[in-house]
């Protein structure tokens, strides 16, 4: 293995950074030429499959309502990725500072990473415009990417890189385990996440490398305890966002479908949408074997127990009628 040493405790695996550059160049795609291709969304198609939307857990939905719930969640799914990529890109620019006068291969890999994240943000803005053009009025996504980024970036780099690795690993798991093989999905929606997955697969490698490098800087158990505290705070913050957006999306769905006054069904929809969002954005990632392995290598048994205790109230949020998304990503 070829390494370049930047400190006594943090050797760089230059070959792995170089591999991400090679793959990035080979799979490079363009939003208009490769993804959108002058298409619009056909609302006769599902957006998000049951393995993520959990829409099939609401047995009282008609086929049209089931499909519409997948579209509402799919619209938010695109929004959420655009949102998190705001702070991911900013943090990667920040950590690149360590390589400015060091390993130029690592620096190039991170610069390419941030360039691709900017492209992804533009892609998801375009997808929102297309969804808004044809879906019923009333949808709301009031979460500010800059406000979220300010909150996240206020935590220590170790915790932010842990959250980033978690996100980019679950995005791959979602595509490979649910979206790729799903039948009846919108071809445009599927292509968005196919091309997104291609580049995220390289980003996750850099996340792992940079997270381990940051971990090597921690000098004491107290510093790592504080980092774990920050990670738990980030998970709590993410869950707060999910509760707010789940409430907004459920209200939009219920109003459009004429169920807003049907208390039992409204309650079931609201609970299922929140469960789906907790599954999509938190729980599925914590079950991803690659994330579990990386985290387990960086924390003590006691610290892992604290993380698991914080996650315990969310552990119910797994699909009850489909297989869990736990496919290993590579």
Beta strands, then each sheet from edge to edge (+ up, - down):
strand 1: 3-5
strand 2: 11-13
sheet 1: 1+ 2-
end
